[in-house]
């Protein structure tokens, strides 16, 4: 009887999960993963410095950070389907602006639309959709969906790279191609997507009947959630995580070359990093579903501490190259802290009632950390002539994040027990 009920509940859910996978595959795969391929042809064609061009990323992150603050309100007003459609439209227009841009201001506008589009089609939206449609094993499902990023990036590179190399203005054709792909996939997803299950149960149904990890609990209203100390502890930890991991990941290749490693070897271990990232995103979700938030964050955070120390010790020796391989492999286990763990933080710490508002804020502060991470780590290089002091500082900060997250989990558990007693 229970199995029959579970099958009935599944209904359209596998289709929604598949659409989310396709959405991440396309949006992050084609709009984010191959962005480094465009740097040289765009800057050479327009005659601009790479540092000037890099403000495009800042525009993207700022737009993402700002728009996610209002994610809960926008979702309540328009629903996921309309926001997803608007997200694909923003991404397509962004690509077309990049294709026709003759100055940096058009590129910066494209960066803003890119940030808005990704806000409504990737981590934040997928987290909300999975929370709405799936009642168990949310971590595993989130991990599987967000692992599509690496697969999409691999395909996008194979499609985009030859077009870029086809001529001096090949990058413009590549952007138009991406825009067409986005419009086609966006139309398909918009047609097939549904905002919620036809027989959606009350948010409290799973709270009372399931104690499994990954299941929804009722939680706190947002007005109460934002008055809790663990809300701010978690937000600060998420901000620092984005700052440290994004900053250090962005300069890792440059540091490996500075350490004297062969460019071919660096390229190889970065490919290893891309492959292990998809694996660890998926496995992190499984770890959460089996062992819970405390164990999962502990593993990811402490891995971040260790790999940053190893990265600082890389040299052009057998031992140093071994450290580089270990970094490239296991740094992927730290990176889910800035992707699949954000919806899990929101759901596990605060529950169903404030999920969308909290998720939007968590993604916002995480992205704000992205925007500051690269300038700070490069400032470290300008001051010391090496990234190593920044790596040690990042390891120390991630150790503090480990303590902070564990504290937030303890306080959230206490608040939930008190709420259950009062009820």
N, C-alpha and C positions, 0 to 999 in steps of 0.2 A: 504493500500500500504506500509506504514511504517512497519507494523507488518510483512508483507511478506518479506520485505527487511531484517528485523532483524533476521527472521528465517533462511534466506539464509546465512546471515553472521555467524550464529551460526555454521552451518556445522559440522565440526569435533571437534569443541571446547569442547563439553561435554566429549568426549573421552579423550582429552588432560588433562582436569581438573581431570578426574578420574585416569588417569595414574600418574599425579602429587600427588594425594592423596595416591595412592598405593606406590609410591616412598618414600614419607615421612613416611608413615605407616611402611614400611619395614626398611628403612635405619636408621632413628632415633629410631624407635621402637626396632629394634634388635641390633643395634650397639652402641647406646648411653644410652637409658633408663635403661637397666639391668646391666650396667657396674659394679655397686657396688656389685652385686652378685658374681663377680669373684675375688674380692680383697683378701678375706681370703684364698680360695683354691689355688690361684696362688702363693701368698706370702709364704704360708706354704709348698707348693710342691717344690718351688725353693729355699726356705730358705733365703728370702730377706726381708728387712724392708719395711713397708708400705710406708714410706717416699721416699725410693728409687723407689718403684713401682709407686708412684704418679707422677714421672717425665714423665711417659707415657702420662698423660693428658697434660703436658706442651708441649711435642712433638706434640701432636695433635693440640693444639691451635696455636702454632707457625707455623706449616705447613699450617693450614687453613688461618692464617693471611697473610702469604707470598703469597700463591697461589691466594688469592682473589685480590691482587693488580693487577694481570695480567688477571683477569677474563674477562674484556671487550675485550682485545686483543685476548685471546684464543677463546672466543665465536665467534668473527668476523671471525677468521681463520678456525675453525673446525665446528662450529654450535652446537646447544644444543644436538642433538642426539648422536654425537660422544663423547661429553664430558660426557653425562649421562652414556654411555656404559663404558667409561674409569673409571668413578666414581664407578660404581658397581664392576668392575674388581678390583679396588684398595681396596674396602671394603672387597671383598671376599679374596683377598690375605692377607690383614691385619688379618682377622680372622684365616686364615690358619697359619700365622706366630705365632699368639698367641697360637694356638693349639700345635705347635711343639717346641715352645721356651724353651730353657734350660738355658738361661741367659737374663739379663736385656737389652742387646743391641738388641737382636732380638725383644723384647717387644717394645723398643723405636722405632725401624724401623716400627713395626706394628702400633704404634701411629702416626707416620708421614703419613703412607698410609691411616690411618683412617681419619686424618684431610683433606687430599687431596680428598678422596672419598666423604666425607660429603660436601665439598665445591662445588662439581659438581652434587650433588643429593638432596640438601635440600634448605635452605632459599634463597641463592643467585640464584641458578638455577630456583627455583620455581618462585621467583620474576620476573626474566627475561622472563620466559615462559608465566606467567600470563599477563605481560605487552605487550607481542607480540600477544597473542591470544584473550585477553579480552579487550573490549573497555569501559565497564561500570561496576560499582560495584566491582572494583578490590579489595577493602579492605575486603568486605564480602567473596569473593572467596579465597583470601589469608588466611583469618582467618579459613575458613572451611578446606582448604588443610592442614595448619600447625597444626590444632587441631588433625590431624591423629597421631601425635607424641604420645600423651597420650594413644590413643586406641591401637596403635602398641606396645607400651611399656607394656600395660596390658596383651596382648596376648603373647608377647615375654617372659615375666616373667613366665607365666604358662607353656610354652614350655621348657624354658631353665633351670629353677630352679630344676625340677625333674632329669634332666640329670646330672646337676652338683652334686646333692646329691646322685647319683647312685654309687659313688665310689671315691677313692682317686684321680684318674685321670679323674673323670667325667667332669671336666671343659674343658678338651681337646676335648672330644666328643661333648660337647655343642658348642664349637667354630666351629668345623667341620660342625655341623648341621646348624649353622648360615650361614656359607660360602655357603653351598648347597642351602639354601633358597635364599640368595642374588643372586646367579648365575641364579637360575630359574626365579626369579622375574625380574632380570636385563635383561635376554634374552627376556622375554615377553614384557617388556616396550620398549626395543630397537627395536623390530620388529614392534610394533604398533605406535611408536612415529613418529611425523612429525615435521620438523624444523619450518615451518610457514604455515599459511593458504594458500590454493591454490590460492585464490583470494584476498590475503592480500592487504588492501588499503594502500595508502600512509600514513606516520606517521602524516601528517598534516590534513588529512581528518577530523578526529575527533576533531581537534583543532578548526577548523572554524565552525563546525556544532553542537558542544555540549559544554555546560557550566556546565554539571553535574559533581558532585564530583566523583572521581574515573575514569574519562575519561582522555585520554592522551592529553597533550598539547606539542607543538613543542619544546619549551624550548631553552636551550643554547647548543652550541657546547662545548665539554669538554675543549678545549683550552681556551674558555672564562669562563666556569664555574669555573675552578680551580684558576681563578684570582679574583673571587668574595669573599668578606669578609665572607658572610654567608656560603660559602662552608667550610671554616675552623672553623667557629663557630659551625656548625652542626657536623663536624667531631670530634671536641673536646668533645661536648656534648654526642655523641654516644660512644666515648671511655670511658668517665667517667661513663656513664650508664652501660656499660658492666662490668667495674671494680667494681662498687658498688653492682649492683644487683646479679651478679654471685658470688662475694665474700661472700655476706651476706646470700644468699640462700644456699650456700654450708656449712655454719656453723650453720644454724638455728636449726637443730635437736640437735647438740651438745650443743648449748646454752640452749635449752629447758630442756635437761637433767641436765645441770649444775645448772639450776634454781630449780631443785628438783622435776620436773614433772615425773610421772610414765612412764616407757618405753612403756607400752601399750597405754597410752593416747597419747604419742608423735606419735606413729605409726598410731593411728587413725586420728589425725589431719593432718598428712602428707598425708594420703590417701585422705582426704578432699581436700588438696591442689592440688593433682594430678587431681582430678575430676573437680575442679573449673578452673584449668588451661585450659583445653580443651574448657570449656564454655566461658571463658573470651577472649581467642584467637579469637573465632568466633564472639563474641559480639563486640569486639574492632573494627573488620572490618566493622560491621554494623554501629557502632557509627561514624566511619570515613566517610562512604558513606552518612550518613544522615547529619552530622554536620561539617565535614571537619577536616583538620589537626590541626588547632589551639585548638579546643575544645578537640579533642581526646588526644593529647599530654598533654594538661593541666590536664585532668582527670588522665591519667596514671602516670604522674610525681608527682602530689600532693598525689596520693594514695601511691606511693613509700615513700614519706616523712612521711606520717602518720603511715604506717604499721611498718616502722623501729623504730619510737618512741615507738609504742605499744610493739614491740618485746623487746626493752630495758627495759620495765616495767613489763615483765613477772615474776611472782613469784608463789610459790606453795600455792596459795590462790584461792578462788573462782574468785575474780576480776582478778588476774594474769592469771588464766587458761582461763578466758573469753578473755583477751587480746591475748592469744596464739591462740585461735580459730579464732578471727578476723584477726590476722596476716596470719594464714594459708589459710583463705578464700580469703582475698582481696589482698594479695601479688601477687596472680595470675593475678590481673588486672594491675600490674606494669610490669610484665615480657614480655608482647607483645612489649615493647619498644626495646627489643633486638632480636625480631624475625620479626613479620609481619610488624612492623613499619619501618624497614630498607628499603624495596622496596618502601614503601609509601613515605618516606622521599625523596628518589632518584627521584621518578616520580613527586611528588607534587612540590618539590623545584626546580628541574632542567629540568624536561621534557624528551621527547623522545630522543632527539639528543644525550645526554650524559648519558642516563639512565644506560646502562650496566657498563660503566667505573666508574660512581659515586657509583653505588650499590656495585661493587666489593671493592672499597676503604672503603665504610661505613662498610661493613661486616668485612673487614680486621681490621679496627681500633677497632671495637666492640670486635672482638676476641682477639686482643692484650690486651684489658681491662680485658677479662676473665683470661688471663694468669697471670696478675698482681694482680687480685682481691683476690684470695685465699692466696697467700703469705703475702699480706699486712694485711688482717684481722687476720690471725694467728699470725703475728708479734705483732699485738695489744694485742692478748691474752697472748703471751709470756711476754710482757712488763708489762701489768696491771693485769694479772690473770683473766681477764674477757673480753668478746667481746663488752660490753656495750659502751665504748668510741668510738669504731669503728662504732657502729650503729648510734650514734649521729653525727659522722663525715660524715657517708653516707647520713643521712637525710639532713645535711647542703649542701653537694655536690649536691644532687638531687634537692634541692631548687634552687641552682645556675643553674643547668641544665634546670629547668623549665623556668627561665628567659632567658637563652641562646637560647633555642629552639624557644621561642616566638619572640625573636629578629631576629633570622634567618628567620622565616616565614615572618615577616614584611619586611625585606630587600629583600627577594625573590619576594614577591608580588610587591614591588616597581620596581624591575628590570624587572619583566614580563610586567608591565604596560608601562614602558619606551620602551621596545622592541616592544610592540604592536603599540605604537605611531609612532616609527621610521618606522615600516613596512607599 
